[in-house]
């Protein structure tokens, strides 16, 4: 009874803490949020899907976490929590199948262009940030280039994080771009209690423009000199752009 009351009090504290974040921030760790991810085999000859969902609480080391499950098998995978726009995770077991208590950083949605994030195996470089406007919500998008510490000249790759959604690879793969060229994954959709929040194509959505949405602009576009042109992934375009959407002089440009 006392343990149940303790968890209820901590849950109330969790809800209050999330409510106190700034109005623009959309949290990643939310009860009932789910993701569908497609995985390709090493030979890319076949694919399969997995669904992940946040469901329930757990306490580790006196800290409250939410539980992330593989929904199809009801397998408890990670304990996750969010603090200061950072998402932390603890795998349910270590590599030997024993209970685990090592916490690692999954996401840092507070970063800005030029920041460098160190993980256990790699370095993440923030190449730019912008915003996308999806399903009535403005979400911050972070463009990242990754290099691996043990293989600095190979297995590198680039990808995208979106505030409240996670990585374009899926929620539990925040930084695995280029690591395995024979297999890959991609997030199909993110939803909460049946309401769709985000789809895979939304990772490449046009940069949010205040003049089109009628909302006051609060976003930061990728910094550049007036002559520079960038694609929506933050890569510099040095030749004549192909038809598409680009960022030039801090504004969206459509090339037909």
SERO-4910 file (N, C-alpha, C, O; in steps of 0.05 Angstrom, whole numbers):
BEGIN
 pado doro    nc1    nc2    nc3   cac1   cac2   cac3    cc1    cc2    cc3    oc1    oc2    oc3
  Unk    A     17    -24      0      0      0      0     17     25      0     13     44    -15
  Unk    A     38     25     18     56     48     19     71     52     -7     75     75    -16
  Unk    A     80     30    -20     94     32    -45     76     43    -67     85     60    -83
  Unk    A     50     35    -67     32     45    -87     27     74    -83     26     89   -103
  Unk    A     24     83    -58     21    111    -53     45    127    -61     42    149    -72
  Unk    A     69    116    -56     94    129    -64     95    134    -94    103    155   -103
  Unk    A     88    113   -109     88    115   -138     68    136   -148     73    151   -167
  Unk    A     44    137   -135     24    157   -142     34    185   -138     29    203   -154
  Unk    A     48    189   -115     59    216   -109     80    223   -129     82    246   -138
  Unk    A     97    204   -136    118    209   -156    106    215   -183    116    232   -198
  Unk    A     84    201   -190     71    206   -216     60    234   -217     61    247   -238
  Unk    A     49    243   -194     39    271   -193     62    291   -197     59    311   -211
  Unk    A     85    284   -184    108    302   -187    117    302   -216    124    323   -227
  Unk    A    117    278   -230    125    276   -258    108    294   -275    118    309   -292
  Unk    A     81    292   -271     63    308   -287     67    338   -283     66    353   -302
  Unk    A     72    345   -257     77    373   -252    103    383   -264    104    406   -274
  Unk    A    123    367   -264    149    374   -275    146    378   -305    157    397   -316
  Unk    A    131    360   -319    128    363   -348    112    388   -354    117    401   -374
  Unk    A     92    395   -337     76    418   -342     92    444   -339     84    465   -350
  Unk    A    114    443   -325    130    467   -320    151    472   -342    164    493   -341
  Unk    A    154    454   -361    172    460   -383    162    483   -399    138    489   -399
  Unk    A    179    496   -415    170    520   -430    150    512   -450    149    490   -460
  Unk    A    133    532   -458    110    527   -474    116    516   -502    100    501   -513
  Unk    A    140    522   -512    147    513   -539    156    484   -539    156    471   -560
  Unk    A    165    473   -516    177    447   -516    155    425   -516    136    426   -500
  Unk    A    159    405   -533    141    382   -534    156    358   -524    175    349   -536
  Unk    A    148    346   -501    163    324   -489    162    299   -505    144    293   -520
  Unk    A    183    283   -501    186    257   -514    173    235   -497    159    218   -508
  Unk    A    177    237   -471    167    216   -453    139    222   -444    134    239   -427
  Unk    A    119    209   -457     91    213   -451     77    186   -450     80    170   -468
  Unk    A     62    181   -429     47    156   -426     29    152   -450     14    169   -459
  Unk    A     30    127   -461     13    120   -483     24    126   -511     12    119   -531
  Unk    A     47    140   -512     59    146   -538     71    120   -550     83    104   -536
  Unk    A     67    117   -576     77     92   -590     90     99   -616     84    120   -628
  Unk    A    107     81   -625    122     84   -651    120     58   -666    122     37   -654
  Unk    A    118     60   -692    120     37   -710    146     40   -726    150     61   -739
  Unk    A    162     20   -726    189     21   -739    191     -2   -758    184    -25   -752
  Unk    A    202      3   -782    208    -18   -802    237    -24   -801    254     -6   -802
  Unk    A    244    -50   -800    272    -59   -800    276    -75   -826    260    -92   -834
  Unk    A    299    -69   -838    307    -85   -862    329   -105   -854    345   -100   -836
  Unk    A    328   -128   -867    349   -149   -862    375   -139   -873    376   -120   -889
  Unk    A    397   -153   -866    423   -145   -876    425   -145   -906    438   -128   -918
  Unk    A    411   -164   -919    412   -165   -948    391   -147   -961    389   -146   -985
  Unk    A    376   -133   -944    353   -116   -953    334   -132   -970    320   -121   -988
  Unk    A    333   -158   -965    315   -176   -981    287   -177   -969    268   -185   -982
  Unk    A    284   -170   -944    258   -171   -931    258   -151   -908    278   -140   -900
  Unk    A    234   -146   -898    231   -127   -876    211   -137   -856    195   -155   -862
  Unk    A    211   -125   -832    192   -131   -812    187   -106   -795    204    -88   -795
  Unk    A    165   -105   -781    157    -82   -765    156    -88   -736    150   -111   -728
  Unk    A    162    -68   -719    159    -70   -691    145    -45   -681    149    -23   -691
  Unk    A    129    -49   -660    115    -27   -648    125    -24   -619    126    -43   -604
  Unk    A    131      1   -611    141      7   -584    121     26   -571    110     43   -584
  Unk    A    118     22   -545     98     39   -530    108     45   -502    121     28   -489
  Unk    A    102     69   -493    108     77   -465     84     70   -448     61     79   -453
  Unk    A     88     53   -428     66     44   -412     75     37   -383     89     18   -378
  Unk    A     67     54   -364     72     48   -336     98     60   -326    113     72   -341
  Unk    A    101     58   -299    124     70   -285    141     49   -272    133     26   -268
  Unk    A    166     57   -266    184     40   -250    203     59   -235    207     82   -244
  Unk    A    214     50   -213    232     66   -197    259     52   -196    261     28   -189
  Unk    A    280     66   -204    307     56   -204    325     75   -190    327     99   -197
  Unk    A    338     66   -168    355     84   -153    340    108   -142    352    130   -139
  Unk    A    315    105   -135    299    126   -124    289    146   -144    278    167   -136
  Unk    A    293    141   -170    285    159   -191    262    146   -207    263    123   -213
  Unk    A    242    162   -213    219    152   -228    225    152   -258    234    172   -269
  Unk    A    219    130   -271    222    126   -300    195    116   -311    178    105   -297
  Unk    A    192    120   -337    170    107   -352    181     82   -365    205     81   -371
  Unk    A    164     63   -370    172     38   -383    166     39   -413    145     47   -421
  Unk    A    186     30   -428    183     27   -457    182     -2   -464    201    -17   -458
  Unk    A    160    -11   -477    156    -39   -484    157    -43   -514    151    -25   -530
  Unk    A    164    -67   -523    158    -77   -549    130    -87   -548    124   -108   -535
  Unk    A    111    -73   -561     83    -78   -557     75   -106   -566     58   -119   -553
  Unk    A     86   -115   -589     77   -141   -600     82   -164   -581     66   -182   -580
  Unk    A    104   -163   -567    111   -186   -550    108   -179   -520    112   -195   -503
  Unk    A    100   -154   -515     97   -144   -487    123   -146   -472    123   -153   -448
  Unk    A    145   -142   -486    172   -144   -474    181   -117   -464    183    -98   -479
  Unk    A    188   -116   -439    198    -91   -426    227    -87   -435    244   -104   -429
  Unk    A    232    -65   -448    259    -60   -459    275    -39   -444    298    -44   -437
  Unk    A    263    -16   -439    278      6   -427    262     21   -406    237     22   -407
  Unk    A    276     32   -387    265     52   -369    275     79   -380    299     83   -384
  Unk    A    257     98   -384    265    124   -396    254    147   -379    232    145   -366
  Unk    A    269    168   -379    260    192   -365    269    217   -380    287    215   -397
  Unk    A    258    240   -373    264    265   -388    270    287   -367    254    291   -349
  Unk    A    291    301   -372    298    323   -353    315    344   -369    335    337   -381
  Unk    A    306    369   -367    321    390   -381    323    386   -411    344    392   -422
  Unk    A    302    376   -423    301    371   -452    320    348   -460    327    346   -484
  Unk    A    329    333   -441    346    309   -446    331    284   -439    316    283   -419
  Unk    A    334    263   -456    321    238   -451    342    217   -444    362    213   -458
  Unk    A    338    204   -421    357    184   -410    343    157   -410    319    155   -407
  Unk    A    359    136   -414    348    109   -416    366     89   -401    390     92   -400
  Unk    A    353     69   -389    366     46   -377    355     21   -390    331     16   -388
  Unk    A    372      5   -402    363    -21   -413    354    -39   -391    366    -39   -369
  Unk    A    333    -55   -396    322    -72   -374    342    -93   -365    342   -101   -342
  Unk    A    360   -101   -383    381   -120   -376    407   -112   -389    408    -98   -409
  Unk    A    429   -122   -377    455   -117   -390    460   -139   -411    443   -155   -417
  Unk    A    484   -138   -423    490   -157   -445    491   -186   -436    490   -204   -452
  Unk    A    491   -190   -409    491   -218   -399    464   -226   -389    460   -248   -378
  Unk    A    444   -209   -392    417   -216   -383    411   -209   -355    390   -217   -344
  Unk    A    430   -195   -341    426   -188   -313    412   -161   -311    414   -145   -330
  Unk    A    398   -155   -289    385   -129   -285    406   -107   -288    428   -109   -279
  Unk    A    398    -85   -301    417    -64   -308    409    -38   -294    386    -33   -290
  Unk    A    429    -22   -287    424      4   -275    440     26   -288    439     49   -279
  Unk    A    454     20   -310    470     41   -323    453     58   -341    440     49   -359
  Unk    A    453     84   -335    437    103   -350    454    116   -372    477    123   -367
  Unk    A    442    118   -396    456    131   -418    438    154   -429    414    153   -426
  Unk    A    451    173   -442    437    195   -455    427    186   -482    443    176   -499
  Unk    A    401    188   -487    390    181   -513    389    206   -531    400    207   -552
  Unk    A    375    227   -521    370    251   -537    376    276   -520    373    276   -496
  Unk    A    385    297   -534    388    323   -522    375    343   -541    388    351   -561
  Unk    A    351    350   -535    336    368   -553    341    398   -547    329    415   -558
  Unk    A    361    403   -529    368    430   -522    391    441   -539    397    464   -539
  Unk    A    404    423   -554    428    430   -569    423    451   -591    400    455   -600
  Unk    A    444    465   -599    443    485   -620    464    478   -641    481    461   -637
  Unk    A    462    491   -664    481    487   -685    510    491   -675    515    510   -661
  Unk    A    528    473   -682    556    475   -674    562    459   -649    585    455   -643
  Unk    A    541    450   -635    546    434   -611    556    406   -618    551    396   -640
  Unk    A    571    394   -599    583    368   -602    574    350   -579    578    358   -556
  Unk    A    563    327   -584    553    309   -563    570    284   -563    575    271   -584
  Unk    A    580    276   -540    596    252   -538    578    229   -528    564    232   -507
  Unk    A    578    207   -542    565    182   -532    586    161   -527    610    166   -531
  Unk    A    578    138   -519    597    117   -512    615    109   -535    638    104   -532
  Unk    A    603    109   -560    617     99   -583    622    120   -604    638    115   -623
  Unk    A    610    143   -602    611    162   -625    611    191   -616    606    197   -592
  Unk    A    616    208   -636    612    237   -632    589    246   -650    587    237   -673
  Unk    A    572    263   -640    550    274   -655    554    304   -659    559    318   -639
  Unk    A    553    313   -683    557    342   -689    530    353   -699    518    343   -718
  Unk    A    521    374   -686    496    387   -694    502    406   -717    515    427   -713
  Unk    A    493    399   -741    499    415   -765    478    437   -770    483    455   -786
  Unk    A    455    436   -756    435    457   -759    410    450   -745    405    427   -738
  Unk    A    393    470   -740    367    466   -729    346    483   -744    353    504   -755
  Unk    A    321    473   -744    299    488   -755    274    478   -743    274    463   -723
  Unk    A    251    486   -754    225    476   -744    208    465   -766    210    474   -789
  Unk    A    192    446   -760    171    436   -778    144    439   -765    142    438   -740
  Unk    A    124    442   -781     96    446   -770     80    423   -780     72    421   -803
  Unk    A     74    404   -762     60    379   -769     36    375   -751     38    377   -726
  Unk    A     13    369   -763    -12    363   -748    -18    385   -727    -26    379   -705
  Unk    A    -14    410   -735    -21    432   -718     -1    439   -696     -6    456   -679
  Unk    A     23    425   -696     43    430   -676     70    437   -689     78    425   -708
  Unk    A     83    457   -677    110    465   -686    131    449   -671    132    451   -646
  Unk    A    147    434   -685    167    417   -672    195    424   -681    199    430   -705
  Unk    A    213    424   -662    241    431   -669    255    407   -681    253    384   -671
  Unk    A    269    412   -703    283    391   -718    313    396   -715    322    419   -718
  Unk    A    328    375   -710    357    377   -705    372    359   -725    367    335   -727
  Unk    A    390    371   -741    405    356   -761    432    348   -750    446    365   -738
  Unk    A    439    323   -752    463    312   -739    481    297   -758    471    282   -775
  Unk    A    507    301   -755    526    284   -769    542    269   -748    550    280   -728
  Unk    A    546    243   -753    558    225   -733    584    213   -743    586    204   -766
  Unk    A    604    212   -726    629    197   -731    633    177   -708    628    184   -685
  Unk    A    644    154   -714    649    134   -694    678    135   -684    696    138   -700
  Unk    A    681    133   -658    707    137   -646    728    117   -656    751    124   -661
  Unk    A    720     92   -659    738     71   -668    741     69   -698    759     56   -708
  Unk    A    723     83   -712    724     82   -742    718    111   -752    698    115   -765
  Unk    A    736    130   -747    730    158   -754    728    163   -784    716    183   -792
  Unk    A    738    145   -800    738    149   -829    718    131   -843    716    131   -868
  Unk    A    702    116   -828    682     99   -840    658     96   -822    659    105   -799
  Unk    A    637     85   -832    612     81   -817    599    107   -808    582    107   -790
  Unk    A    607    129   -819    595    155   -812    569    159   -826    563    146   -846
  Unk    A    552    176   -815    526    181   -827    513    205   -816    523    217   -796
  Unk    A    491    213   -828    476    237   -818    447    229   -814    437    210   -827
  Unk    A    434    243   -797    406    237   -791    392    261   -778    403    283   -777
  Unk    A    368    255   -769    351    277   -758    338    268   -732    329    246   -729
  Unk    A    337    287   -713    320    284   -689    298    305   -692    302    326   -702
  Unk    A    275    297   -681    252    316   -679    242    316   -651    237    295   -639
  Unk    A    239    340   -640    230    343   -612    204    329   -607    185    332   -622
  Unk    A    203    312   -586    179    298   -579    174    273   -595    156    257   -588
  Unk    A    190    268   -616    187    245   -633    210    226   -632    206    202   -629
  Unk    A    234    236   -633    258    220   -633    273    220   -659    273    240   -673
  Unk    A    286    198   -666    303    196   -689    288    185   -713    268    171   -710
  Unk    A    298    192   -737    286    181   -762    290    151   -764    278    138   -780
  Unk    A    308    140   -747    313    111   -746    293     97   -728    289     73   -730
  Unk    A    280    112   -710    262    101   -690    269    110   -662    291    122   -658
  Unk    A    252    107   -643    256    119   -616    280    107   -601    293    122   -587
  Unk    A    286     82   -605    308     69   -590    334     68   -605    353     55   -597
  Unk    A    335     82   -628    360     83   -644    367    113   -648    366    123   -671
  Unk    A    374    127   -627    379    156   -630    404    164   -645    406    186   -655
  Unk    A    423    145   -648    447    151   -663    461    126   -673    479    116   -661
  Unk    A    450    116   -695    462     92   -708    465     95   -738    466     76   -752
  Unk    A    466    120   -747    468    125   -776    494    115   -786    515    123   -776
  Unk    A    494     99   -807    518     89   -820    533     67   -805    552     57   -816
  Unk    A    523     59   -781    538     39   -766    538     12   -780    559     -1   -780
  Unk    A    516      4   -791    514    -22   -805    502    -17   -832    478    -14   -835
  Unk    A    519    -17   -852    510    -12   -879    493    -34   -891    481    -31   -912
  Unk    A    494    -58   -878    478    -80   -888    450    -82   -877    435    -99   -886
  Unk    A    444    -66   -857    417    -67   -845    410    -39   -837    427    -22   -831
  Unk    A    384    -33   -836    376     -6   -828    347     -7   -817    333    -27   -819
  Unk    A    339     15   -806    312     18   -796    302     46   -802    317     64   -809
  Unk    A    276     49   -801    264     75   -805    238     77   -789    222     57   -788
  Unk    A    233    100   -777    208    104   -763    185    109   -782    187    127   -799
  Unk    A    164     93   -781    141     96   -798    122    117   -788    113    135   -803
  Unk    A    115    115   -762     96    134   -751     99    135   -720    107    116   -708
  Unk    A     90    157   -709     89    161   -680     61    170   -674     50    188   -687
  Unk    A     49    159   -653     22    166   -646     18    165   -616     35    154   -602
  Unk    A     -4    175   -606    -10    173   -578    -40    167   -575    -57    183   -584
  Unk    A    -46    144   -563    -74    135   -559    -89    137   -585   -112    146   -586
  Unk    A    -77    127   -607    -91    126   -633    -90    151   -649    -98    151   -672
  Unk    A    -80    173   -638    -78    199   -653    -51    201   -666    -31    201   -651
  Unk    A    -50    204   -692    -24    206   -706    -11    232   -700    -23    254   -702
  Unk    A     15    231   -692     31    255   -687     50    261   -709     55    284   -716
  Unk    A     62    240   -721     84    244   -739     87    219   -757     82    197   -748
  Unk    A     95    224   -782    100    202   -801    129    204   -812    142    225   -808
  Unk    A    138    183   -825    166    183   -834    172    206   -853    193    218   -852
  Unk    A    153    212   -871    158    234   -890    160    261   -877    172    280   -888
  Unk    A    150    264   -852    151    289   -838    179    297   -830    184    320   -825
  Unk    A    197    278   -828    225    284   -822    237    302   -844    256    317   -838
  Unk    A    227    300   -868    237    316   -890    218    339   -898    219    349   -920
  Unk    A    200    346   -880    180    367   -886    194    394   -890    216    398   -880
  Unk    A    181    412   -905    193    438   -910    197    453   -883    182    448   -864
  Unk    A    217    470   -882    222    486   -858    197    503   -852    186    515   -870
  Unk    A    189    503   -827    166    519   -819    171    548   -825    191    560   -816
  Unk    A    152    561   -838    154    589   -845    131    604   -832    107    597   -837
  Unk    A    137    625   -817    116    639   -802     96    653   -820     73    654   -814
  Unk    A    106    663   -843     88    677   -861     67    659   -873     46    668   -881
  Unk    A     73    633   -874     53    614   -886     34    604   -864     10    600   -870
  Unk    A     43    601   -840     26    590   -819     10    612   -805    -10    605   -792
  Unk    A     18    637   -808      3    658   -794     12    661   -765      0    676   -750
  Unk    A     32    646   -756     41    647   -729     67    663   -727     81    666   -747
  Unk    A     72    674   -704     96    690   -700    120    672   -702    121    651   -690
  Unk    A    140    680   -717    164    664   -721    181    664   -696    187    685   -685
  Unk    A    188    640   -687    206    637   -664    228    617   -670    243    609   -653
  Unk    A    230    608   -695    248    587   -702    276    597   -710    279    620   -718
  Unk    A    295    580   -708    322    586   -716    329    570   -741    327    545   -740
  Unk    A    336    583   -763    343    568   -787    373    563   -786    388    575   -770
  Unk    A    383    546   -804    411    540   -805    426    565   -813    419    579   -833
  Unk    A    447    572   -798    463    596   -804    478    593   -830    489    571   -835
  Unk    A    480    614   -845    494    613   -870    500    641   -880    488    660   -872
  Unk    A    520    643   -897    525    669   -910    504    673   -933    493    653   -942
  Unk    A    499    697   -942    478    703   -961    480    686   -987    460    679   -999
  Unk    A    505    680   -995    508    666  -1020    504    636  -1017    501    622  -1037
  Unk    A    504    625   -992    502    597   -988    473    587   -991    454    600   -985
  Unk    A    472    562  -1002    446    549  -1004    448    522   -991    468    508   -994
  Unk    A    428    514   -975    428    489   -960    403    473   -967    382    485   -972
  Unk    A    406    446   -967    381    430   -969    369    427   -941    380    438   -921
  Unk    A    347    413   -939    333    412   -913    346    394   -893    338    393   -870
  Unk    A    368    380   -901    383    365   -882    408    380   -872    424    370   -856
  Unk    A    411    405   -881    433    422   -872    458    419   -888    479    429   -881
  Unk    A    457    405   -911    480    401   -928    483    424   -948    464    433   -960
  Unk    A    507    434   -951    512    456   -969    509    447   -998    518    425  -1005
  Unk    A    495    463  -1014    491    458  -1042    509    476  -1058    504    500  -1059
  Unk    A    530    465  -1071    550    482  -1084    544    484  -1114    554    502  -1127
  Unk    A    528    466  -1125    522    467  -1154    494    477  -1158    480    484  -1138
  Unk    A    485    479  -1183    457    488  -1188    437    469  -1175    437    445  -1181
  Unk    A    420    479  -1158    402    461  -1143    382    447  -1162    373    459  -1182
  Unk    A    376    422  -1156    355    407  -1170    328    417  -1160    327    431  -1139
  Unk    A    306    411  -1174    280    419  -1164    275    409  -1135    281    386  -1129
  Unk    A    266    427  -1119    261    419  -1091    260    444  -1073    257    466  -1083
  Unk    A    262    440  -1047    260    462  -1028    287    465  -1014    299    446  -1005
  Unk    A    297    490  -1012    323    496  -1001    321    520   -983    301    534   -982
  Unk    A    343    524   -967    345    548   -950    366    566   -961    389    558   -964
  Unk    A    358    591   -967    377    611   -977    372    638   -964    349    647   -964
  Unk    A    393    650   -954    390    676   -940    370    673   -917    355    692   -911
  Unk    A    370    650   -904    353    647   -880    324    643   -887    307    643   -868
  Unk    A    317    639   -912    289    636   -920    286    611   -938    304    603   -951
  Unk    A    261    601   -939    255    578   -956    255    587   -985    243    607   -992
  Unk    A    267    571  -1002    267    576  -1031    258    551  -1045    269    530  -1040
  Unk    A    239    554  -1063    229    531  -1079    241    533  -1107    237    552  -1121
  Unk    A    255    511  -1115    267    510  -1141    250    491  -1158    246    467  -1151
  Unk    A    239    501  -1180    222    484  -1197    237    475  -1222    225    462  -1239
***
